Amino acid sequence: MSQTFFYLTLALYSFATLAYLAYIIRTTSGLGLWANRCALAGFTAHLLSTIHRFSSSGHLPITNMHESLSFFALCIVGAYLLFERKYKATILGAFIVPIALILVIYSSAFPTVIRDLNPALKSNWLGIHTIMAFVSYAMFTIAFGAAVAYLIQQYFLKKKRLGALFQKLPSLNTLDEISYRCLTIGFPLLTIAIISGAIWAEKAWGTYWSWDPKETWSLITWFIFAALLHSRLTTGWRGQRASLLTIAGFLIMLFTFIGVNLWLPGLHAYK
């Protein structure tokens, strides 16, 4: 049943991605509504797949690469749907939903067999640490999409190319606000994730911090977004500079999540 919902999710996210991308070049307003409905249906199927896997395994399904990539995509789409509803920014789906689709497709390349939970992971900290981390990552992904859209909209304004896409994109102020709002939500959650992870590490391995590759890169990610938030709050950083640093932070975060787990050996490595 979990796999059935998973492949339904894959199909619906694919339809949503195609609809969002088509909405970029076509003026049909119905495309945006259709894309939103496909994304919402895909999120529902994805949530059901996750719940079924949770009930089958007895633990939060985020303990291997397949589960983690899938859960990350779930958080991204869920967060995006909330922001789309609040800001009426349908076009942002063209920058965000494809990322979720790629993650789901990539997750299908890893074994989907449910395995027993590693003894080190049998802790109440599992849910606290990982959910905080994934939701913060989802917030940074939305911020990334808004930052890319900001740079595109800014380019159109500089070149005075006020075409159909310019009309569909939110204003620069709205895009900057979305990015900032995501940062103010994501950064505290990432901080909680790192602190709870340190407490969990002490209970599991006898030390709060061991400079494991995942810990090191998580700290690098934290410093980047801390610098961004500090600059926005104290020096009024916004616009192009903030967007570029948001994109850089997202790429570092993505490496921390995927690259470190796959390529750098350590206590957090899994496949």
C-alpha positions as CSV (number, residue, x, y, z in Angstrom):
1,M,0.0,0.0,0.0
2,S,2.8,2.4,0.9
3,Q,4.4,1.8,-2.6
4,T,1.1,2.3,-4.3
5,F,0.7,5.7,-2.7
6,F,4.4,6.5,-3.4
7,Y,4.0,5.9,-7.1
8,L,0.7,7.9,-7.1
9,T,2.7,10.7,-5.5
10,L,5.3,10.5,-8.2
11,A,2.7,10.7,-10.9
12,L,0.8,13.7,-9.3
13,Y,4.0,15.6,-8.6
14,S,5.0,15.1,-12.2
15,F,1.6,16.4,-13.4
16,A,1.9,19.4,-11.0
17,T,5.4,20.2,-12.2
18,L,4.4,20.1,-15.9
19,A,1.4,22.3,-15.1
20,Y,3.5,24.8,-13.2
21,L,6.1,25.0,-15.9
22,A,3.4,25.4,-18.6
23,Y,1.9,28.2,-16.5
24,I,5.1,30.1,-16.9
25,I,4.7,30.4,-20.7
26,R,0.9,30.3,-21.1
27,T,-1.6,32.9,-19.9
28,T,-4.4,30.4,-19.1
29,S,-5.3,31.0,-15.4
30,G,-6.8,27.5,-15.2
31,L,-3.3,26.0,-15.4
32,G,-2.3,27.5,-12.1
33,L,-5.4,26.1,-10.4
34,W,-4.8,22.7,-12.0
35,A,-1.2,22.7,-10.9
36,N,-2.2,23.6,-7.3
37,R,-4.7,20.8,-7.2
38,C,-2.2,18.3,-8.5
39,A,0.3,19.4,-5.9
40,L,-2.3,19.2,-3.2
41,A,-3.4,15.7,-4.3
42,G,0.2,14.6,-4.6
43,F,0.9,15.9,-1.1
44,T,-2.1,14.0,0.2
45,A,-0.9,10.7,-1.4
46,H,2.6,11.4,-0.2
47,L,1.3,11.9,3.4
48,L,-0.7,8.7,3.2
49,S,2.4,6.8,2.0
50,T,4.5,8.2,4.8
51,I,1.8,7.4,7.4
52,H,1.5,3.8,6.1
53,R,5.2,3.3,6.2
54,F,5.3,4.7,9.7
55,S,2.6,2.3,10.9
56,S,4.4,-0.6,9.2
57,S,7.8,0.2,10.7
58,G,6.8,1.6,14.0
59,H,9.1,4.5,13.7
60,L,9.4,7.8,11.8
61,P,10.3,6.9,8.2
62,I,13.5,9.0,7.9
63,T,16.2,6.4,8.8
64,N,17.6,5.7,5.3
65,M,18.2,7.7,2.1
66,H,15.0,6.6,0.4
67,E,12.9,7.7,3.4
68,S,14.8,10.9,4.1
69,L,14.6,12.2,0.5
70,S,10.9,11.3,0.4
71,F,10.2,13.0,3.7
72,F,12.2,16.1,2.7
73,A,10.0,16.4,-0.5
74,L,6.9,16.0,1.6
75,C,7.9,18.9,3.9
76,I,8.8,21.1,0.9
77,V,5.4,20.6,-0.8
78,G,3.5,21.0,2.4
79,A,5.3,24.2,3.2
80,Y,4.9,25.5,-0.3
81,L,1.2,24.9,-0.3
82,L,0.9,27.0,2.8
83,F,2.9,29.9,1.4
84,E,1.0,29.7,-1.9
85,R,-2.3,30.0,0.0
86,K,-1.1,32.9,2.0
87,Y,0.7,35.0,-0.7
88,K,-1.4,33.8,-3.8
89,A,2.0,33.2,-5.5
90,T,1.1,30.3,-7.7
91,I,4.0,30.9,-10.1
92,L,6.5,30.0,-7.3
93,G,5.4,26.4,-7.7
94,A,7.4,26.4,-10.9
95,F,10.6,27.0,-8.9
96,I,9.8,24.7,-5.9
97,V,7.6,21.7,-6.9
98,P,10.2,20.5,-9.4
99,I,12.7,20.2,-6.6
100,A,10.3,18.0,-4.7
101,L,9.7,15.9,-7.8
102,I,13.5,15.4,-8.3
103,L,13.9,14.4,-4.6
104,V,11.1,11.8,-5.0
105,I,12.6,10.4,-8.2
106,Y,16.0,10.2,-6.6
107,S,14.6,8.5,-3.5
108,S,13.2,5.7,-5.7
109,A,16.8,4.8,-6.7
110,F,17.5,3.7,-3.1
111,P,16.2,0.5,-1.5
112,T,12.6,0.8,-0.2
113,V,12.7,-2.2,2.1
114,I,11.7,-1.4,5.7
115,R,14.5,-2.3,8.1
116,D,14.7,-2.6,11.8
117,L,15.7,0.6,13.5
118,N,19.4,1.0,14.4
119,P,19.7,0.8,18.3
120,A,21.4,4.2,18.3
121,L,18.3,5.7,16.7
122,K,15.8,4.3,19.2
123,S,15.2,7.6,21.1
124,N,12.5,10.2,21.5
125,W,15.1,12.6,20.1
126,L,14.7,11.0,16.7
127,G,11.4,12.8,16.0
128,I,12.4,16.1,17.6
129,H,15.8,16.4,15.9
130,T,14.9,15.2,12.4
131,I,11.5,17.0,12.1
132,M,13.0,20.3,13.1
133,A,15.8,19.7,10.6
134,F,13.5,18.8,7.7
135,V,11.1,21.6,8.3
136,S,14.0,24.1,8.4
137,Y,15.4,22.6,5.2
138,A,11.9,23.0,3.6
139,M,11.8,26.7,4.7
140,F,15.2,27.3,3.1
141,T,14.0,25.6,-0.1
142,I,11.0,28.0,-0.3
143,A,13.4,30.9,0.4
144,F,15.6,29.6,-2.5
145,G,12.6,29.5,-4.9
146,A,11.6,33.1,-3.9
147,A,15.3,34.2,-4.2
148,V,15.5,32.8,-7.8
149,A,12.2,34.4,-8.7
150,Y,13.4,37.7,-7.2
151,L,16.6,37.7,-9.4
152,I,14.4,37.0,-12.5
153,Q,12.0,39.7,-11.7
154,Q,14.8,42.1,-11.0
155,Y,16.3,41.3,-14.4
156,F,13.0,41.9,-16.2
157,L,12.8,45.3,-14.5
158,K,16.3,46.3,-15.4
159,K,15.9,45.3,-19.0
160,K,12.3,46.7,-19.1
161,R,11.0,43.3,-20.3
162,L,7.6,43.4,-18.7
163,G,6.1,40.4,-20.4
164,A,3.7,37.6,-19.3
165,L,6.1,36.1,-16.8
166,F,6.8,39.5,-15.2
167,Q,3.1,39.9,-14.7
168,K,2.7,36.5,-13.0
169,L,5.7,36.9,-10.7
170,P,5.0,38.5,-7.3
171,S,6.5,42.0,-6.7
172,L,10.0,42.3,-5.5
173,N,8.8,43.3,-2.1
174,T,6.6,40.2,-1.8
175,L,9.3,37.9,-2.9
176,D,11.8,39.4,-0.5
177,E,9.2,39.1,2.3
178,I,8.6,35.4,1.5
179,S,12.3,34.8,1.6
180,Y,12.7,36.7,4.9
181,R,9.7,34.9,6.5
182,C,11.1,31.5,5.6
183,L,14.5,32.5,7.1
184,T,12.9,33.7,10.3
185,I,11.1,30.3,10.6
186,G,13.8,28.0,9.3
187,F,16.8,29.4,11.2
188,P,15.4,28.9,14.7
189,L,14.3,25.4,13.7
190,L,17.7,24.6,12.4
191,T,19.2,25.9,15.7
192,I,16.8,23.6,17.7
193,A,17.7,20.7,15.4
194,I,21.5,21.2,16.0
195,I,21.1,21.6,19.8
196,S,18.7,18.5,20.1
197,G,21.1,16.6,17.9
198,A,24.0,17.4,20.2
199,I,22.0,16.3,23.3
200,W,21.0,13.1,21.5
201,A,24.6,12.4,20.4
202,E,25.8,12.7,24.1
203,K,23.2,10.1,25.1
204,A,24.0,7.8,22.1
205,W,27.7,8.2,21.7
206,G,28.9,9.8,24.9
207,T,29.9,13.2,23.4
208,Y,27.9,16.3,22.5
209,W,30.1,17.1,19.5
210,S,32.6,15.0,17.6
211,W,33.2,17.0,14.5
212,D,31.5,14.3,12.4
213,P,31.2,15.5,8.8
214,K,27.5,16.0,9.1
215,E,27.9,18.0,12.3
216,T,30.6,20.1,10.7
217,W,28.6,20.9,7.6
218,S,25.4,21.5,9.6
219,L,27.4,24.1,11.5
220,I,28.6,25.7,8.3
221,T,25.0,25.9,7.1
222,W,24.0,27.4,10.4
223,F,26.7,30.1,10.1
224,I,25.6,31.0,6.6
225,F,22.0,31.5,7.5
226,A,23.0,33.2,10.7
227,A,25.1,35.7,8.8
228,L,22.2,36.3,6.4
229,L,19.7,36.8,9.1
230,H,22.1,39.1,11.1
231,S,22.8,41.2,8.0
232,R,19.1,41.6,7.3
233,L,18.3,42.6,10.8
234,T,21.2,44.9,11.5
235,T,22.3,46.4,8.2
236,G,19.0,46.1,6.3
237,W,20.3,43.6,3.7
238,R,17.7,42.7,1.2
239,G,17.2,42.4,-2.5
240,Q,19.9,41.0,-4.8
241,R,22.6,40.4,-2.2
242,A,20.3,38.7,0.2
243,S,18.9,36.6,-2.7
244,L,22.4,35.5,-3.8
245,L,23.4,34.5,-0.2
246,T,20.1,32.6,0.2
247,I,20.8,30.6,-2.9
248,A,24.3,29.9,-1.7
249,G,23.0,28.8,1.7
250,F,20.5,26.5,0.0
251,L,23.2,24.8,-2.0
252,I,25.4,24.3,1.1
253,M,22.3,22.9,2.9
254,L,21.6,20.5,0.0
255,F,25.2,19.3,0.2
256,T,24.9,18.9,4.0
257,F,21.8,16.8,3.6
258,I,22.6,14.7,0.5
259,G,26.3,15.0,-0.3
260,V,27.6,14.4,3.3
261,N,25.4,11.4,3.8
262,L,26.5,9.7,0.6
263,W,30.1,10.7,0.2
264,L,31.6,11.6,3.5
265,P,32.0,8.6,6.0
266,G,30.8,9.3,9.5
267,L,28.2,8.5,12.1
268,H,25.4,10.0,10.1
269,A,26.2,8.3,6.8
270,Y,23.5,6.1,5.4
271,K,22.1,4.8,2.1
